[in-house]
Every structure is written in C-alpha cells, then in structure tokens.
Amino acid sequence: MGAAYLLPRVVGLGHATRLLMLGDPVRAPEAERIGLISELTEEGHTDEAAQQLARAWRTVRPGLRPDQGLADGRAGHRPWRSR
C-alpha cells in the first residue's frame, strides 16, 4: 500500500491531498499538529528519546530484544499484509 492510500488515513484527506499534490516540505511542528509524527524532541536529544520509547515498548512487549526491529533488516516487514 502506498502513501496515497495510507496518508489520508493518518492525516486526513485535506492534509494528504495538499502534501501529495504540492510536495512542499513540512516543518516538524506542523507535522506533529496534523498527526504525521507523534512526538517532537529537543535538538540533540533524539537518541535519548528513542531509547526511552524503546524501553516503553519493551514493557508492552517484554520478549522484544533491543536488537530486534529496524536494525535486523525487517523494516519493510508488514505482518498484516496478505500473502
């Protein structure tokens, strides 16, 4: 599924149309406001915020190892995709 299908479901039809048709860059505060991103971090604190988020995820999925996920090459893995 591509951006044209998923983006309206994330940010709404109006924002998605504007993003896809114009291709203008979106600054972080606007991206957060429209729901394109879920959280902003202070400059220089991204790694700290990512580690904190990873710890929170591990409390939800205790079996998740720190080395699993994007780093193991499964970034494109889509468990909901029919085969």
C-alpha positions in Angstrom: 0.0 0.0 0.0 1.4 3.4 -0.9 1.3 6.8 0.5 -1.8 7.8 -1.5 -3.8 5.1 0.3 -2.3 5.4 3.9 -1.6 9.1 4.2 -5.3 10.2 4.2 -6.0 7.7 7.0 -3.2 9.2 9.1 -3.5 13.0 8.5 -6.9 13.3 6.9 -7.9 13.9 3.3 -7.3 17.6 3.1 -3.8 17.5 4.5 -2.9 14.4 2.5 -4.1 16.0 -0.7 -2.0 19.1 -0.1 1.1 17.0 0.8 0.8 14.7 -2.2 -0.1 17.3 -4.8 2.3 20.1 -3.8 5.2 18.2 -2.4 6.1 21.1 -0.1 8.4 20.3 2.8 6.6 20.0 6.2 8.2 21.5 9.2 8.2 19.4 12.4 5.7 21.5 14.4 3.1 21.2 11.5 3.9 17.5 11.0 3.1 17.0 14.7 0.0 19.1 14.5 -1.6 17.2 11.6 -0.6 13.8 13.0 2.2 12.9 10.6 4.6 12.4 13.6 3.6 11.6 17.1 6.3 13.4 19.1 9.0 16.1 18.8 12.2 16.1 20.7 14.6 18.8 21.6 17.5 19.2 19.3 20.3 16.9 20.4 18.1 14.7 22.5 16.8 12.3 19.8 18.8 9.3 20.8 17.7 9.7 24.4 14.0 10.0 23.4 14.4 6.9 21.1 15.9 4.9 24.0 13.1 6.0 26.3 10.5 5.0 23.7 12.2 1.6 23.2 12.1 1.0 27.0 8.4 1.8 27.0 7.7 -0.6 24.1 9.6 -3.4 25.9 7.2 -3.0 28.9 4.3 -3.7 26.4 6.2 -6.5 24.5 8.6 -8.0 27.2 10.1 -10.5 24.7 11.3 -7.8 22.4 15.1 -7.8 22.3 17.0 -4.4 21.9 18.5 -5.7 18.7 15.1 -6.5 17.0 13.2 -4.3 14.7 14.6 -1.9 12.1 18.2 -2.9 12.8 17.7 -6.5 11.8 16.6 -5.6 8.3 12.9 -6.2 8.8 11.9 -2.5 8.3 9.7 -3.5 5.4 8.0 -6.4 7.2 4.2 -6.0 7.2 2.5 -8.6 9.3 -1.0 -7.5 8.2 -0.2 -8.0 4.5 -2.0 -10.9 2.9 0.2 -13.4 1.1 
